[in-house]
Amino acid sequence: MFAVPLSDTLPAELRPLEPWHAEEFLAHMDRARENLNRFIGFADLTTDLDSARATLQRYADRAAADTARIYGIWLDGTLVGGVMFPHFEAKQGWAEIGVWAEPAGEGLGLVSAGVRELIEYALVERGLQRVEWLSSTRNARSRAVAQRAGMTLEGVKRSYYPHGGIRHDKEIWALLAEEWQDSEPRATLLRSRAAR
């Protein structure tokens, strides 16, 4: 198993989330549920140990098929958030990035660091052309992560999806491989890697 350090000052790392993490993932989802339920139903997929294991198994199966991946962010040994490729389309040359965090994982730069790792993997290591970011227009924290990653707002799908009794507009952000190469977010990632 690999672990990627996410901070020069905090004991934080990025690791694959696998089915054997189900109990820890369930406890994390319970802590994150209220935070996540404002904008997405991701936490609602995990309500007991069986559903936690099933969620992580789905991602393990999709990782084996090279169509999705899920990673946890651990802070001082506790799972506090994660980053993921809900869609990874290698043949078509694009991937979607998603994130989540419980309150203990917010405001520390860990999600942004994890996003930079996924972008580097997708656009440089795997040679994809594009990464996408989709979020509710009501989710200012999500928008800020996309902006810090150097993504461009391409548009808004109006009244795109129902959640929490209301219809949400969905922002579409994207970053192209050529934009990433000389970007400040990539330079930040490479400086951090060199310092480790």
C-alpha positions as CSV (number, residue, x, y, z in Angstrom):
1,M,0.0,0.0,0.0
2,F,1.2,3.5,-0.7
3,A,0.8,6.7,1.3
4,V,1.5,10.2,-0.1
5,P,2.3,13.0,2.4
6,L,-0.1,15.9,1.9
7,S,1.5,18.5,4.2
8,D,5.0,19.7,5.2
9,T,3.6,20.7,8.6
10,L,0.8,18.2,9.4
11,P,0.9,14.4,9.8
12,A,-1.4,14.0,6.9
13,E,-1.4,11.5,4.0
14,L,-3.4,10.2,1.1
15,R,-4.0,6.5,0.8
16,P,-6.3,4.2,-1.2
17,L,-9.6,3.5,0.5
18,E,-10.2,-0.2,0.2
19,P,-13.0,-2.6,1.3
20,W,-11.1,-3.6,4.4
21,H,-11.4,0.1,5.6
22,A,-15.2,-0.3,5.8
23,E,-15.5,0.1,9.6
24,E,-13.3,3.2,9.6
25,F,-15.1,4.6,6.5
26,L,-18.5,4.1,8.2
27,A,-17.3,6.0,11.3
28,H,-15.9,8.8,9.1
29,M,-19.2,9.0,7.1
30,D,-21.1,9.3,10.4
31,R,-18.9,12.3,11.3
32,A,-19.1,13.8,7.8
33,R,-22.8,13.1,7.1
34,E,-24.3,16.5,8.0
35,N,-21.4,18.2,6.2
36,L,-21.9,16.2,3.0
37,N,-25.7,16.0,3.0
38,R,-26.0,19.7,2.3
39,F,-24.9,19.2,-1.3
40,I,-24.6,15.5,-2.2
41,G,-25.9,12.1,-1.2
42,F,-22.5,10.4,-1.0
43,A,-22.8,9.8,2.8
44,D,-26.3,8.3,2.3
45,L,-24.7,5.4,0.5
46,T,-23.0,4.4,3.7
47,T,-25.4,3.8,6.6
48,D,-24.1,0.6,8.1
49,L,-21.1,-1.7,7.8
50,D,-22.5,-3.7,4.8
51,S,-23.2,-0.6,2.8
52,A,-19.8,0.9,3.7
53,R,-18.1,-2.3,2.5
54,A,-20.3,-2.3,-0.7
55,T,-19.4,1.3,-1.5
56,L,-15.7,0.7,-1.2
57,Q,-16.0,-2.6,-3.1
58,R,-17.7,-0.8,-6.0
59,Y,-14.8,1.5,-6.2
60,A,-12.3,-1.3,-5.9
61,D,-14.0,-3.1,-8.8
62,R,-14.1,0.1,-10.8
63,A,-10.4,0.8,-10.1
64,A,-9.6,-2.7,-11.4
65,A,-11.5,-1.8,-14.6
66,D,-9.7,1.6,-14.7
67,T,-12.9,3.6,-14.5
68,A,-12.8,5.1,-11.0
69,R,-10.7,5.4,-7.9
70,I,-11.2,6.5,-4.3
71,Y,-8.6,7.7,-1.8
72,G,-8.8,8.7,1.9
73,I,-7.1,11.6,3.6
74,W,-5.8,10.6,7.0
75,L,-4.8,13.3,9.5
76,D,-2.8,12.0,12.5
77,G,-4.0,8.5,11.8
78,T,-7.8,9.4,11.5
79,L,-9.7,9.4,8.2
80,V,-11.0,12.9,7.8
81,G,-11.9,13.2,4.1
82,G,-11.0,12.0,0.7
83,V,-10.6,12.6,-3.0
84,M,-11.8,10.5,-5.9
85,F,-12.2,9.9,-9.5
86,P,-16.0,9.2,-9.8
87,H,-15.3,8.8,-13.5
88,F,-12.0,7.9,-15.1
89,E,-12.3,7.6,-18.9
90,A,-8.7,6.8,-20.0
91,K,-9.8,5.9,-23.6
92,Q,-11.6,9.2,-24.0
93,G,-8.9,11.2,-22.2
94,W,-10.8,12.7,-19.3
95,A,-11.6,12.2,-15.6
96,E,-13.9,13.8,-13.1
97,I,-12.5,14.7,-9.6
98,G,-14.7,14.8,-6.5
99,V,-13.9,15.5,-2.8
100,W,-15.4,15.4,0.6
101,A,-14.4,16.1,4.2
102,E,-15.7,16.0,7.7
103,P,-15.2,19.2,9.7
104,A,-11.9,18.1,11.2
105,G,-10.5,17.8,7.7
106,E,-11.6,21.3,6.5
107,G,-9.5,24.4,6.2
108,L,-6.1,22.7,6.4
109,G,-5.3,22.6,2.7
110,L,-5.4,18.8,2.7
111,V,-8.3,18.5,0.2
112,S,-6.5,20.9,-2.2
113,A,-3.3,19.0,-1.8
114,G,-5.1,15.7,-2.6
115,V,-6.7,17.3,-5.7
116,R,-3.3,18.4,-7.0
117,E,-2.1,14.8,-6.6
118,L,-5.0,13.5,-8.6
119,I,-4.6,16.1,-11.3
120,E,-0.9,15.2,-11.6
121,Y,-1.7,11.5,-11.8
122,A,-4.5,12.0,-14.5
123,L,-2.9,14.7,-16.7
124,V,0.8,13.8,-16.4
125,E,1.3,10.2,-15.4
126,R,-1.7,8.8,-17.3
127,G,-1.6,11.4,-20.1
128,L,-5.3,12.4,-20.0
129,Q,-6.3,15.6,-21.7
130,R,-8.8,17.0,-19.2
131,V,-10.0,16.8,-15.7
132,E,-13.5,18.0,-14.7
133,W,-15.0,19.2,-11.4
134,L,-18.8,19.4,-10.9
135,S,-20.4,21.1,-7.9
136,S,-23.5,22.8,-6.7
137,T,-23.5,26.6,-7.3
138,R,-24.4,26.8,-3.5
139,N,-21.2,25.0,-2.5
140,A,-18.6,27.8,-2.0
141,R,-16.0,25.5,-0.5
142,S,-16.1,23.3,-3.5
143,R,-15.8,26.2,-5.9
144,A,-12.8,27.5,-4.0
145,V,-11.0,24.1,-4.3
146,A,-11.6,24.2,-8.1
147,Q,-10.2,27.7,-8.3
148,R,-7.1,26.9,-6.2
149,A,-6.4,24.0,-8.6
150,G,-6.4,26.4,-11.5
151,M,-9.6,25.2,-13.1
152,T,-11.8,27.3,-15.4
153,L,-15.5,27.6,-15.0
154,E,-17.0,26.4,-18.3
155,G,-20.6,26.8,-17.5
156,V,-23.6,26.1,-15.3
157,K,-26.2,23.4,-15.8
158,R,-29.3,25.1,-14.5
159,S,-31.8,23.1,-12.2
160,Y,-29.6,20.1,-12.9
161,Y,-30.3,17.8,-9.9
162,P,-32.7,17.5,-7.0
163,H,-31.2,17.2,-3.5
164,G,-32.4,18.1,-0.1
165,G,-35.8,19.1,-1.4
166,I,-34.5,21.7,-3.8
167,R,-33.1,21.7,-7.3
168,H,-29.4,22.6,-7.6
169,D,-27.6,24.3,-10.4
170,K,-24.3,22.5,-11.2
171,E,-21.1,24.3,-12.1
172,I,-18.7,22.6,-14.5
173,W,-15.1,23.4,-14.0
174,A,-12.2,21.9,-16.0
175,L,-8.5,21.9,-16.5
176,L,-6.6,20.9,-19.6
177,A,-3.2,19.1,-19.6
178,E,-1.5,22.1,-21.3
179,E,-2.9,24.5,-18.7
180,W,-1.6,22.3,-15.8
181,Q,2.0,22.0,-17.1
182,D,3.2,25.5,-16.1
183,S,0.6,26.4,-13.5
184,E,1.2,27.6,-10.0
185,P,-0.8,24.8,-8.5
186,R,1.5,22.3,-10.2
187,A,4.5,24.2,-9.1
188,T,3.2,24.0,-5.5
189,L,2.8,20.3,-5.8
190,L,6.3,19.8,-7.2
191,R,7.9,22.0,-4.5
192,S,6.1,20.0,-1.8
193,R,7.2,16.7,-3.3
194,A,10.8,18.0,-3.5
195,A,10.8,19.0,0.1
196,R,9.8,15.5,1.4
